[in-house]
Amino acid sequence: MAQNEISIATIQRLPIYLDYLKSMTGDSEYISATSLASALGFGEVQVRKDLASVCSSGKPKIGYHVEELKSEIEEYLGYHKANRAIVVGAGRLGCALLGYEGFSRYGLNILAAFDIDVSKVGKTENGKPIHSMEELGEFCRREEVQIGIITVPASHAKQACEALLSAGILAIWNFAPIHLDVPDSVIIKDENMACSLAVLSTKLAQKLGEEERDI
């Protein structure tokens, strides 16, 4: 199946499967879709469809070879590549992302941060340099940066986005709570914490309501 034919929902579940496979201990060489579905709370049919989208190693009545399955998921997700990225906004969130070492496991290499605050420029955070916004374009072209991560307030997000587009960035990971318009040639993923919290709060309210009815 071509990569663009796989649904976003499936792509979002693949890292969950991968993390579980990596957490497995013992001598289990194979794992079945049934076992994987049970462990993660997913439907068995859904798991089979998801894995069939990216994996060809499944065997009837045996399951999937764990190491081969991990490798195929990692290859599909591009974890074997090192995507070069920068952070725009060296505030608390931006600095936290600079210091997160786990990104390397997912094929992401954050090279530096950029900020308009002159008091931050020239310093380092978790070993990563902080540059002025004026240096962003030249840095991105020289270092062949592919991903721009926006962690500035909403009031500055459009300006940050425009700077990234001018620098030739191919993909944007947007943490600012605002919609950003980009050309069709640029990939953008909004990380809206308000939406995530809304889902969590709604599910919690439903759960509490069910428990009250059971009393």
N, C-alpha and C positions, 0 to 999 in steps of 0.2 A: 504493500500500500504506500502511495506517495505521502511524503511528510505533510503536505498541506491538506490532505484529506482526513487527517486525524483531528478529532475534536479537541478544543481547549480543555474540556473537562478531563479527557483521557490524559493529555499532557500533564495536567496538574496532579493526576494520581500516580504517574510514573515515578516521581521522586519518593513517594510514600512507599511504593513497592520496593524500590531500591534500598531505602533506609532500613526497611525490615529485613531484607535479604542480607544486608551487611551486618545486621545485629544478630543473625543466627549463630548459634554456637553448637558444638557437637560434630558428629560425623555425618550429618544429613547431606548426601550428595545431590538428591533430587527433592523437589517440592511440588506438590500438586496445586492446581488452581483452587481446589476446595479448601486446602489447608491455609493458603494465603488469604482467601476470602474470609475464612473464619477468624484468623488472627487479626485482621484489620477491620472487620465489621462491614465488609463490602459484599455485594451480591456475587455469587459464583459466576453467573453468566456474564456479568459486567467485567469481572477479572479476566475471564477467558477472552472476551472481546478486546480488552485493553492490551493484553499480552500478545494476542495474535496480530495486533497492529504493528508491533515492532520486533517480534521474536519468532523464530522459525525452529526453535530447538525443543518444543514440547513433544512428548511421546505419550501415546495412549496407555493408560493404566500405570504409567511410570511418573509422568509429570515433566517438570522442567529441570534441566541440569542447572544447579544454583549458580555456579561460576559463569556458565555461558549466558544465563539469563541476566546476571548483573552486567556482564560485558556488553550485551546487546542493548540494554536500557541506557547504559552510560554512553554508548556510541550514538544512539538516537538523540539523546539530550545534549550531545556535544560536550560532555564532560572531559573528553580526552583532548580537547582543544583548550588553549589558554586565551580566552577573550579578554582583551585589554580594556580597562575602564578607568574613568575618573569620577570624582565626586564634586559636585558644585554646591558649596555651602559647608563650611567647616564648623558648624555648630555642634550641639551634643549628638544629634542623630548622625550627622556626617562623620564625626570623629569615631562614633561607635562602629560605623560600617568600615572605616579605615582599619580599625583594630580587630575586626572579626576574621580570624584565621581560617575559619571553616569554608570561606568562599573558594579557596583553592581546590577543595574537593568537588566543586561544582563547575570547574572550568572558568572561574572568574578571577582576574588578577587586577586589583585596584592599584594604580600606579601613584596617584597623587590626588590632592584636593585643591579647589580653587575658591577664593573668597574675595569680597570687596572690602573687608575689614583689614586695614593696613596693619593693625596690631597683631594679626594672625599670620600675615604674609612673611615668608622666610623661616617660619618655625616648622617643626615636624610633629606629627601625631602618630604614635605607634610605628615610628620608623618611616612614615610616608611624608613627603614634603607638602607644604601648603604654598601655593603660588597665587599671584594676583590674577584677576580675571583678564587683564590685558595680555597675559601670556598663554591663555587657553588655546587659542587657535593654532599658534605655532607649535605648541606642545603636542596637541592632538595629531597634527599632520606629521610631525617628526617621529612620534612614538606609535603611529598607526593605531590610535585609539578607536575602538568600535562602539563602546557603550558609555553613555553619559548618565550619571545618577544624580537626580535633582533632590536636594534636601533643604532647600531654602524655604522661607515663608511664602505663602500664596502670593503676597504682594510683589515678590521678586521672581516668581517662577517663570513668567512669560519672558522676561529679560534673559534668564538663565537658559531657557529653551532656545531662544533665538541665537544665543552665543554658541550653543552646541550645534545647531543646524548650520551656522556659518562655518563651523570647524569641520563639517563633513561627517558628523557622527551618524552612524547607521541605526542605532537603537537607543531609546531613552527609558530609564526606569524612574518613574516620577513618584516621589513621596510627598509632594506638595498637595494640599487639599484643594486642587483646582483643575479644571479640564484644560488641556493644552492642545491646540490645533497644530498638527504637523503634516507634511506632505505624505502622500500614499507610499512613497519610497522609504519612509522612515518608520520603524517599528516603535510603538510606545506602549508601556505597561504601567497603568496607574495602581499604586499601592495605597488604596484608600482605607485608612484605619477606622474612620467613622462607619464605613459600610461593614467592616468586619465586626466592629463592636455592636452594630445594630443587629446583625445575625446572632451573635452570642447572647445579647440581651433578650432577644425575642425567644430563642430556644430555652433560655433559663426561665423566663416567665411562663412558658408553656409547661416546662418540667415541674415548676413549683405549683402550677395550677392543677396538674395531674395528681401530684402528691396530696394536695389539699382535698381533692375529690375522693382519694382513697382512704382518707382518715374517717 
